[in-house]
Amino acid sequence: MPETAQRTTQGKQPLITPLRVVIGICLFAPFVAMLWVSSYAKVEPTLAGVPFFYWYQMLWVLISTALTMVAYKLWQHDQRGRRTRQGGDAR
């Protein structure tokens, strides 16, 4: 392998890491849950008189918020780690 090709491949970091896979799952899960309508298209069980169809979707608003926050924090952690490995500022 030529010397220039070795230098360019040695310093590169992988694009797909386990952490990034977890981030993707956190962001993809709400889409899957909401697109799988047959899993929640029913009236029972009710919660305080509210049919399952409605309270299940409202619950996913909260779950989606939490998963998005987790994904954001993991992304920040990933970016800090990449900057540190590249020798940059770790802020």
Rosetta blueprint (number, residue, H / E / L):
1 M L
2 P L
3 E H
4 T H
5 A H
6 Q H
7 R H
8 T H
9 T H
10 Q H
11 G L
12 K L
13 Q L
14 P L
15 L L
16 I L
17 T L
18 P H
19 L H
20 R H
21 V H
22 V H
23 I H
24 G H
25 I H
26 C H
27 L H
28 F H
29 A H
30 P H
31 F H
32 V H
33 A H
34 M H
35 L H
36 W L
37 V H
38 S H
39 S H
40 Y L
41 A L
42 K L
43 V L
44 E L
45 P L
46 T L
47 L E
48 A L
49 G L
50 V E
51 P L
52 F H
53 F H
54 Y H
55 W H
56 Y H
57 Q H
58 M H
59 L H
60 W H
61 V H
62 L H
63 I H
64 S H
65 T H
66 A H
67 L H
68 T H
69 M H
70 V H
71 A H
72 Y H
73 K H
74 L H
75 W H
76 Q H
77 H H
78 D H
79 Q H
80 R H
81 G H
82 R H
83 R H
84 T H
85 R H
86 Q L
87 G L
88 G L
89 D L
90 A L
91 R L
